[in-house]
Amino acid sequence: DIPILSGGLLGISRRWWQETGGYDADMENWGGENIDQSLRTWLCGGEIVALPNAEVAHMWRTDDARTKANYQIQVVKTLENRARAAKGWWGNFSVKLHDHPDMAYTRWTKMDVSAFRAVQERLGCKPFAWFLWRFKDIYLDAGLLPERTFRLRHVKSGRCLTYMGPPGTHPQG
């Protein structure tokens, strides 16, 4: 089973697409649809599987005119899409978006995600905690979610040591 798929490699039945509401209407450009569709699938009763003999082709952008993009990508829109998917599916876990500096550009706290709530209520979707439990071998057992966290406090000043580098696993971290 695959927890999150790449947005460019999605194969889905028409029935499931229509039943789950397809793409979120408020996402723009591309980016984040893989998070939305993956969580939508797992939490609402579907599954994502790999087909061992499937062959997929993808044309990478080159100097060749046939691969030229006919659109402009706005990085902030990609971030906003990811924030929408997270806020829409993570439930109480969405407060974790505050921990990611890039999310400050998205104004995610003001996003209306009622369309996600409507799908969740209509289909009786499971909470995000179920997804974390379902894939705990990846997120917990592999060490991506620590069992405990702590802060280091300087005794004299009372200030805590805080890492201010890039988010995630990073050579400077």
Backbone bond lengths (Angstrom), bond angles and torsions (degrees), N, CA, C in turn:
res aa  C-N    CA-C-N  psi(-1)  N-CA   C-N-CA  omega(-1)  CA-C   N-CA-C  phi
1 D - - - 1.456 - - 1.532 110.18 -
2 I 1.300 115.66 146.78 1.461 122.39 -175.25 1.528 108.71 -117.03
3 P 1.351 118.95 121.00 1.460 119.85 -176.78 1.532 113.86 -69.93
4 I 1.323 117.53 -46.60 1.471 121.69 -176.96 1.520 107.84 -132.41
5 L 1.320 116.22 132.44 1.461 119.72 179.71 1.522 111.05 -105.54
6 S 1.295 115.23 166.21 1.453 121.56 174.87 1.524 108.04 -79.57
7 G 1.317 117.20 135.46 1.468 121.08 -177.28 1.514 113.71 -60.85
8 G 1.322 117.88 -29.10 1.449 121.03 -178.70 1.517 114.14 -81.47
9 L 1.327 117.94 -2.48 1.462 121.33 -175.71 1.526 111.57 -123.30
10 L 1.298 116.38 39.25 1.455 121.64 -175.53 1.515 111.12 -93.98
11 G 1.307 115.77 125.57 1.460 122.71 171.95 1.517 107.11 -123.35
12 I 1.326 117.91 124.01 1.461 120.54 -172.17 1.524 109.37 -147.53
13 S 1.313 116.83 147.26 1.468 119.20 178.68 1.530 110.27 -74.40
14 R 1.303 115.67 150.61 1.468 121.02 178.41 1.524 110.43 -59.39
15 R 1.347 116.86 -41.12 1.464 120.73 -179.43 1.525 111.04 -59.88
16 W 1.342 116.66 -48.49 1.472 120.13 -179.07 1.525 110.56 -65.67
17 W 1.314 117.35 -40.68 1.469 122.23 178.91 1.529 110.05 -57.45
18 Q 1.324 116.34 -48.90 1.462 120.38 -178.58 1.526 111.27 -69.76
19 E 1.311 116.96 -40.07 1.461 121.22 -178.78 1.526 112.03 -63.50
20 T 1.327 116.61 -38.72 1.466 120.17 -177.75 1.523 113.57 -91.11
21 G 1.313 118.07 -1.00 1.456 120.52 175.00 1.512 115.92 92.48
22 G 1.332 118.34 2.93 1.473 120.59 176.68 1.518 112.68 63.69
23 Y 1.330 115.52 -149.90 1.464 120.46 179.00 1.522 110.67 -73.76
24 D 1.313 116.16 147.72 1.452 122.10 174.79 1.530 108.90 -64.98
25 A 1.309 117.19 125.76 1.477 122.15 -174.80 1.525 112.81 -65.40
26 D 1.326 118.70 -22.54 1.463 120.49 -176.78 1.523 113.99 -93.70
27 M 1.311 117.86 2.51 1.467 119.72 173.69 1.517 108.33 -82.60
28 E 1.327 116.12 140.71 1.456 121.26 -179.50 1.522 110.55 -119.30
29 N 1.335 115.67 155.39 1.457 122.17 -178.06 1.519 109.51 55.94
30 W 1.317 117.45 -134.00 1.460 120.54 177.19 1.524 108.51 -133.32
31 G 1.311 114.96 165.37 1.455 121.47 -178.50 1.518 109.81 109.61
32 G 1.306 116.73 128.52 1.458 121.66 179.19 1.510 113.64 94.10
33 E 1.330 117.37 -19.48 1.471 119.63 -179.90 1.523 110.66 -66.08
34 N 1.320 117.27 -28.87 1.461 119.52 177.50 1.529 111.09 -67.98
35 I 1.319 117.47 -37.28 1.465 121.21 177.22 1.526 109.11 -66.67
36 D 1.332 115.64 -49.03 1.469 120.83 -179.91 1.519 111.13 -58.10
37 Q 1.318 117.52 -53.44 1.460 120.43 -175.18 1.523 112.26 -66.85
38 S 1.320 117.58 -35.60 1.462 120.43 178.92 1.523 110.74 -66.22
39 L 1.330 116.86 -49.44 1.462 119.96 -179.60 1.525 110.78 -68.28
40 R 1.309 117.01 -38.60 1.473 121.87 177.21 1.535 109.51 -57.85
41 T 1.311 115.80 -42.72 1.463 120.59 -178.54 1.527 111.32 -66.85
42 W 1.332 116.58 -55.99 1.462 119.77 -176.19 1.522 112.45 -64.62
43 L 1.322 117.24 -44.97 1.459 119.73 -173.77 1.523 113.32 -74.76
44 C 1.331 116.40 -21.17 1.469 119.31 -176.11 1.521 113.42 -106.48
45 G 1.335 117.46 17.34 1.454 120.26 170.94 1.511 116.81 106.18
46 G 1.320 118.36 3.58 1.461 120.73 178.59 1.512 110.99 -100.35
47 E 1.312 115.65 -170.70 1.459 121.24 176.32 1.521 108.67 -149.78
48 I 1.313 115.48 157.26 1.459 121.94 177.51 1.516 106.61 -116.43
49 V 1.310 116.16 123.39 1.460 121.21 -178.98 1.523 109.21 -129.30
50 A 1.315 115.01 155.06 1.458 121.41 175.41 1.516 108.83 -94.56
51 L 1.303 116.74 140.27 1.458 121.84 174.24 1.524 106.90 -97.80
52 P 1.323 117.21 116.16 1.459 119.89 -172.32 1.531 114.85 -61.40
53 N 1.314 118.43 -28.11 1.461 120.17 -177.66 1.525 113.27 -106.97
54 A 1.334 117.17 11.40 1.466 120.25 -179.46 1.525 109.73 -72.34
55 E 1.317 115.66 142.56 1.458 121.30 176.03 1.521 107.79 -121.85
56 V 1.330 115.28 129.78 1.459 121.40 -177.90 1.521 107.77 -125.74
57 A 1.319 115.71 135.76 1.467 120.33 176.65 1.520 108.30 -112.96
58 H 1.308 116.00 143.71 1.463 121.37 177.97 1.521 107.69 -137.94
59 M 1.313 116.44 127.58 1.469 120.26 179.50 1.530 108.60 -89.81
60 W 1.322 115.99 114.80 1.453 120.74 177.94 1.510 109.55 -80.73
61 R 1.300 116.67 150.69 1.466 122.19 178.95 1.534 109.59 -68.21
62 T 1.327 114.55 128.31 1.464 121.06 176.54 1.526 107.69 -134.60
63 D 1.312 116.64 -169.05 1.463 120.56 175.82 1.525 111.75 -76.12
64 D 1.308 116.94 -10.27 1.456 122.26 179.57 1.536 110.22 -67.63
65 A 1.321 117.92 130.85 1.465 122.63 -177.97 1.530 112.45 -59.54
66 R 1.321 117.96 -26.79 1.468 121.09 -179.02 1.529 112.95 -68.48
67 T 1.321 116.70 -21.03 1.471 119.35 -178.82 1.528 111.98 -105.89
68 K 1.323 117.26 8.07 1.463 121.40 -179.29 1.532 110.23 -67.25
69 A 1.331 115.64 134.56 1.466 120.24 177.97 1.526 109.66 -70.84
70 N 1.322 115.92 137.85 1.467 121.41 177.88 1.523 110.68 -100.67
71 Y 1.318 116.67 25.38 1.457 121.90 -177.90 1.522 108.73 -155.11
72 Q 1.318 116.17 164.16 1.453 122.55 176.87 1.527 108.49 -108.04
73 I 1.306 116.77 138.52 1.459 121.60 177.26 1.521 108.29 -97.54
74 Q 1.305 116.10 127.73 1.460 121.88 174.71 1.524 107.09 -104.93
75 V 1.326 116.47 113.55 1.460 121.31 -174.61 1.523 111.34 -57.34
76 V 1.321 117.65 -37.92 1.463 119.31 -179.47 1.530 111.35 -63.67
77 K 1.330 117.95 -32.21 1.471 120.88 177.22 1.531 110.47 -67.30
78 T 1.317 116.55 -37.84 1.459 120.41 176.63 1.525 109.93 -62.76
79 L 1.337 116.88 -44.31 1.461 120.92 177.48 1.530 110.99 -62.73
80 E 1.327 116.59 -42.05 1.464 120.29 179.25 1.533 110.91 -62.99
81 N 1.324 116.58 -39.78 1.467 120.05 178.22 1.527 111.17 -62.86
82 R 1.318 115.93 -43.22 1.466 119.73 178.77 1.527 110.45 -63.76
83 A 1.331 115.62 -41.04 1.465 120.13 178.52 1.530 110.72 -63.99
84 R 1.338 117.46 -40.72 1.478 121.09 178.13 1.522 110.55 -60.30
85 A 1.327 116.09 -47.10 1.462 119.96 -179.27 1.524 110.31 -61.86
86 A 1.326 116.76 -44.75 1.460 120.24 -179.79 1.527 110.84 -64.31
87 K 1.314 117.44 -48.89 1.463 119.67 -179.37 1.527 110.60 -63.27
88 G 1.321 116.84 -38.35 1.453 120.78 -178.07 1.515 114.28 -69.41
89 W 1.334 117.67 -33.87 1.474 120.35 -174.17 1.517 114.57 -109.22
90 W 1.316 119.06 -24.16 1.452 120.81 -174.59 1.523 114.07 -76.89
91 G 1.321 118.92 -17.88 1.465 120.57 -178.23 1.517 110.69 60.52
92 N 1.335 117.11 -129.71 1.465 121.15 -178.09 1.528 113.09 -63.22
93 F 1.314 116.98 -20.15 1.465 120.43 179.04 1.533 112.06 -72.13
94 S 1.327 118.24 -13.09 1.472 120.45 -176.78 1.528 112.21 -63.17
95 V 1.325 119.12 -18.17 1.466 119.96 175.89 1.526 110.77 -60.85
96 K 1.338 116.97 -21.65 1.462 120.86 178.37 1.527 111.84 -64.06
97 L 1.334 117.73 -17.61 1.470 120.03 177.23 1.529 111.26 -61.95
98 H 1.322 116.99 -25.81 1.471 120.39 176.71 1.529 111.18 -61.78
99 D 1.331 117.70 -24.62 1.457 121.98 -177.93 1.521 113.61 -79.26
100 H 1.320 117.27 -7.98 1.458 121.08 -178.28 1.525 109.79 -108.84
101 P 1.337 117.33 110.01 1.470 121.41 -175.26 1.529 114.22 -53.33
102 D 1.334 118.37 -36.59 1.462 120.71 -178.51 1.529 112.23 -62.59
103 M 1.308 117.50 -26.74 1.468 120.82 -177.62 1.523 112.44 -69.59
104 A 1.327 117.36 -17.05 1.468 120.57 177.87 1.524 111.08 -61.99
105 Y 1.330 117.68 -26.45 1.466 121.61 -179.77 1.525 112.68 -76.92
106 T 1.317 117.73 -10.20 1.461 120.66 -171.18 1.528 114.85 -97.53
107 R 1.307 118.29 -15.40 1.477 121.94 -174.59 1.528 110.14 53.24
108 W 1.324 115.82 41.94 1.461 121.95 -174.42 1.519 113.03 -61.71
109 T 1.332 117.92 -28.19 1.462 119.12 -177.64 1.523 112.26 -65.71
110 K 1.322 117.21 -22.42 1.467 121.37 -179.27 1.533 113.21 -96.24
111 M 1.331 117.53 -1.30 1.462 120.66 -178.43 1.528 111.51 -69.43
112 D 1.311 115.36 136.54 1.465 121.81 175.63 1.532 107.89 -87.00
113 V 1.297 116.35 113.00 1.467 120.66 179.76 1.533 110.91 -112.89
114 S 1.303 116.23 28.51 1.467 120.16 -179.08 1.527 112.06 -62.75
115 A 1.337 118.39 -27.32 1.467 120.75 177.20 1.530 110.39 -63.63
116 F 1.319 117.01 -37.54 1.467 120.82 176.67 1.526 109.87 -65.39
117 R 1.333 115.78 -43.54 1.471 120.63 -179.71 1.530 110.43 -61.44
118 A 1.326 116.48 -39.38 1.465 120.17 179.91 1.527 110.95 -62.53
119 V 1.338 116.75 -43.53 1.471 120.97 177.57 1.527 109.76 -63.25
120 Q 1.323 116.53 -44.54 1.468 120.65 -178.41 1.523 111.28 -61.41
121 E 1.321 116.49 -42.02 1.467 119.85 179.77 1.526 111.05 -70.49
122 R 1.329 116.84 -43.36 1.464 121.21 -178.11 1.521 111.94 -63.14
123 L 1.341 117.02 -39.22 1.462 121.10 -176.13 1.535 113.49 -98.81
124 G 1.321 117.09 -3.34 1.465 119.39 -178.76 1.519 112.01 63.57
125 C 1.314 117.18 44.24 1.464 121.60 -175.84 1.527 111.75 -67.27
126 K 1.317 114.89 151.55 1.463 122.13 178.57 1.533 109.20 -77.52
127 P 1.334 117.89 160.21 1.467 120.91 176.02 1.532 111.32 -75.87
128 F 1.328 116.20 161.05 1.455 121.97 -179.11 1.527 111.76 -59.38
129 A 1.330 118.24 -31.12 1.468 121.15 177.89 1.533 110.59 -56.94
130 W 1.334 117.41 -33.68 1.463 120.83 177.34 1.526 110.08 -62.61
131 F 1.347 116.94 -42.70 1.466 121.80 179.16 1.526 110.02 -60.30
132 L 1.339 117.06 -45.86 1.466 120.24 179.25 1.528 110.77 -61.56
133 W 1.332 116.60 -39.42 1.469 119.97 178.28 1.527 110.27 -68.46
134 R 1.326 116.30 -42.58 1.471 121.24 -178.63 1.519 111.19 -58.64
135 F 1.326 117.13 -38.05 1.466 121.92 -178.20 1.527 111.92 -111.50
136 K 1.333 115.47 31.99 1.459 119.23 -177.58 1.525 112.12 -62.05
137 D 1.331 117.26 -25.89 1.461 119.05 177.92 1.525 110.63 -62.25
138 I 1.307 117.50 -25.97 1.465 121.38 177.31 1.524 110.39 -90.51
139 Y 1.333 116.39 -50.58 1.458 120.02 -171.94 1.522 114.28 -81.27
140 L 1.312 118.61 -36.81 1.461 121.05 -177.16 1.521 111.20 -101.54
141 D 1.325 116.29 -56.96 1.458 119.81 -176.33 1.528 112.78 -62.15
142 A 1.332 117.62 -28.20 1.467 120.27 179.45 1.531 111.63 -86.11
143 G 1.339 117.41 -2.65 1.459 120.13 175.24 1.517 115.14 91.30
144 L 1.330 118.64 7.11 1.459 119.49 179.21 1.525 112.30 -73.21
145 L 1.328 116.88 -28.10 1.464 121.88 173.84 1.525 106.92 -115.54
146 P 1.321 117.68 109.98 1.462 119.40 -177.28 1.527 111.23 -68.34
147 E 1.324 115.55 150.10 1.465 120.13 177.21 1.520 110.35 -68.55
148 R 1.337 116.99 -35.68 1.459 121.22 178.98 1.523 108.43 -137.69
149 T 1.293 115.46 151.47 1.463 120.60 171.98 1.524 107.46 -126.20
150 F 1.304 116.34 159.67 1.455 120.33 -179.94 1.519 108.49 -153.12
151 R 1.312 115.52 166.83 1.455 121.59 176.33 1.523 107.60 -126.21
152 L 1.309 115.46 147.88 1.455 121.35 175.95 1.528 107.79 -96.68
153 R 1.321 116.75 127.14 1.463 121.31 -178.75 1.527 108.87 -115.76
154 H 1.337 115.16 131.51 1.459 121.51 175.29 1.524 107.69 -75.08
155 V 1.332 116.70 124.06 1.463 121.64 -172.32 1.527 111.57 -61.48
156 K 1.323 118.17 -46.84 1.470 120.56 -174.31 1.525 112.82 -71.37
157 S 1.341 117.54 -44.05 1.474 119.71 -176.40 1.523 112.48 -88.31
158 G 1.328 117.24 -23.28 1.462 120.59 -176.26 1.522 113.12 78.59
159 R 1.326 117.43 3.77 1.469 121.48 -178.88 1.522 110.90 -85.94
160 C 1.329 114.59 147.41 1.465 120.53 179.23 1.524 110.08 -93.54
161 L 1.316 116.04 146.77 1.446 122.77 174.60 1.526 107.65 -78.12
162 T 1.319 116.70 126.31 1.463 121.46 -177.96 1.517 109.16 -129.14
163 Y 1.322 115.97 129.41 1.461 121.41 176.30 1.518 108.54 -76.34
164 M 1.321 118.01 123.77 1.457 122.19 -176.91 1.529 112.37 -111.03
165 G 1.324 117.44 14.67 1.454 121.38 -179.59 1.508 112.18 -80.32
166 P 1.335 116.51 -170.09 1.467 121.60 179.98 1.534 110.98 -62.67
167 P 1.346 117.36 151.10 1.450 119.88 179.75 1.524 112.21 -70.07
168 G 1.310 115.58 156.30 1.463 120.70 175.70 1.512 112.49 82.43
169 T 1.306 115.14 -168.67 1.456 121.44 178.17 1.514 107.71 -75.82
170 H 1.301 116.69 123.99 1.457 121.01 -174.39 1.522 109.60 -145.72
171 P 1.329 118.26 144.87 1.476 120.55 -179.41 1.521 112.98 -58.13
172 Q 1.345 117.74 -25.78 1.459 120.38 -179.76 1.527 112.04 -88.08
173 G 1.344 117.64 -2.76 1.462 121.24 -175.00 1.493 114.06 -89.21
